[in-house]
Amino acid sequence: MGDILLILILLGFTYMTGTIIEKKHFEKIKKREIALIKKPIINFGAKTWDTNRKVKKIEFVSGECVISGDYFKNFVASLKNFFGGRLTTFESILDRGRREAILRMREKAHKKGANFIINARIESVMLNDRYSNQDTVPQCAIIAYGTAVTYE
């Protein structure tokens, strides 16, 4: 009985700390996204790209992020894996990682003085996807990359 109580306490603790950390990270991401709102990412053919202006510089920019879950998300995913279904516990991790990678790419472009980024792409890879093993938590590496354009 004492072991089960200890496990429940640890799960509750990881849930609370993980939730707090995730919430703070989402708040920071939102502030950074608002700060970069005037530095868009556009696709070729978009009407917002002024082709009449002279381009000063074109550079490759990227942003990388490695993010992992916590033991509570790992536990819930193990249960869902047993019964089947959508692993919503990891969707917030992927959302945070994707947004963080895009923000890092945009911040690099901003530091280089770029007006916008064209042809952005996002890729991800699982570094450790053995979420059924309680000794490890899944980790995902996400990279966002594109072409930063600076006008004269």
C-alpha positions in Angstrom: 0.0 0.0 0.0 2.9 2.4 0.8 4.5 1.8 -2.6 1.3 2.6 -4.4 0.9 5.8 -2.3 4.5 6.8 -3.1 3.9 6.2 -6.9 0.7 8.3 -6.8 2.5 11.1 -4.9 5.3 11.1 -7.4 2.9 11.1 -10.4 1.0 14.0 -8.8 4.2 15.9 -8.3 5.4 15.3 -11.8 2.0 16.3 -13.2 2.0 19.6 -11.2 5.6 20.5 -12.0 5.3 19.5 -15.7 2.1 21.5 -16.0 3.6 24.6 -14.4 6.7 24.4 -16.6 4.7 23.8 -19.8 2.4 26.7 -19.0 5.3 29.1 -18.4 6.9 28.0 -21.6 3.7 28.5 -23.6 3.5 32.1 -22.1 7.1 32.9 -23.1 6.5 31.5 -26.6 3.4 33.7 -27.0 5.2 36.8 -25.9 8.1 36.1 -28.4 5.6 35.3 -31.2 3.9 38.7 -30.6 7.3 40.5 -30.6 8.0 39.0 -34.1 4.6 39.5 -35.6 5.9 41.9 -38.2 8.6 39.5 -39.4 6.4 37.1 -41.5 7.1 33.7 -43.0 5.6 33.6 -46.5 5.5 31.2 -49.4 6.5 31.9 -53.0 3.7 33.6 -54.9 2.3 35.4 -51.9 1.0 38.9 -52.6 2.9 40.3 -49.5 6.3 39.8 -51.1 7.3 43.0 -52.9 9.2 41.9 -56.0 9.9 45.5 -57.0 12.2 46.1 -54.1 15.9 45.4 -54.4 17.1 42.4 -52.4 20.2 43.1 -50.3 20.9 39.7 -48.9 19.5 36.1 -48.9 20.5 33.7 -46.2 19.7 30.3 -44.8 18.3 30.5 -41.3 17.3 27.6 -39.0 16.0 27.0 -35.5 16.5 23.8 -33.6 14.7 22.5 -30.5 15.0 19.2 -28.5 12.1 18.7 -26.2 11.0 15.9 -24.0 8.0 14.9 -21.9 7.8 14.2 -18.2 7.2 11.0 -16.4 3.5 11.8 -15.9 3.0 12.1 -19.7 5.1 9.0 -20.2 2.8 7.1 -17.7 -0.4 8.3 -19.4 1.0 7.5 -22.8 1.8 4.0 -21.6 -1.8 3.5 -20.5 -3.1 4.9 -23.8 -0.7 2.6 -25.7 -2.2 -0.3 -23.9 -5.8 0.6 -24.7 -5.1 2.3 -28.0 -6.1 5.8 -29.1 -4.7 9.2 -29.7 -1.7 10.2 -27.6 -2.9 13.7 -26.8 -0.4 13.9 -23.9 2.4 14.3 -26.4 0.6 16.7 -28.7 1.4 19.6 -26.4 5.1 18.6 -26.4 5.2 18.6 -30.2 3.3 22.0 -30.3 5.8 23.5 -27.9 8.8 22.1 -29.8 7.5 23.2 -33.2 6.7 26.7 -32.1 10.0 27.0 -30.3 12.0 25.9 -33.4 10.1 28.4 -35.6 10.7 31.2 -33.1 14.4 30.5 -32.9 14.5 30.6 -36.7 12.6 33.9 -36.8 14.8 35.4 -34.1 18.0 34.5 -36.0 16.5 36.1 -39.1 15.6 39.2 -37.1 19.1 39.5 -35.7 20.4 39.4 -39.3 18.1 42.2 -40.2 15.9 40.2 -42.5 12.5 41.5 -43.6 10.9 38.1 -43.8 11.5 34.4 -44.3 10.4 32.5 -47.4 9.9 28.8 -48.1 10.1 27.7 -44.5 10.1 24.0 -43.7 9.8 22.0 -40.4 11.2 18.5 -39.8 11.2 16.4 -36.7 12.7 13.1 -35.5 12.1 11.1 -32.3 15.4 10.6 -30.4 14.0 8.2 -27.9 10.4 7.0 -28.5 10.4 4.1 -26.1 7.6 5.6 -23.9 6.6 2.2 -22.7 9.9 1.9 -20.8 9.5 3.8 -17.5 13.2 4.5 -17.3 13.2 6.9 -20.2 11.0 9.7 -21.5 10.4 10.4 -25.2 12.5 13.1 -26.8 11.8 14.9 -30.0 14.2 17.0 -32.1 12.6 19.6 -34.3 14.2 21.9 -36.9 12.7 24.8 -38.7 14.6 26.3 -41.6 14.0 28.7 -44.4 15.5 31.6 -46.5 15.7 35.0 -44.8 15.4 37.9 -47.3 16.7 41.4 -46.5 15.8 44.3 -48.6 18.1 47.3 -49.2 
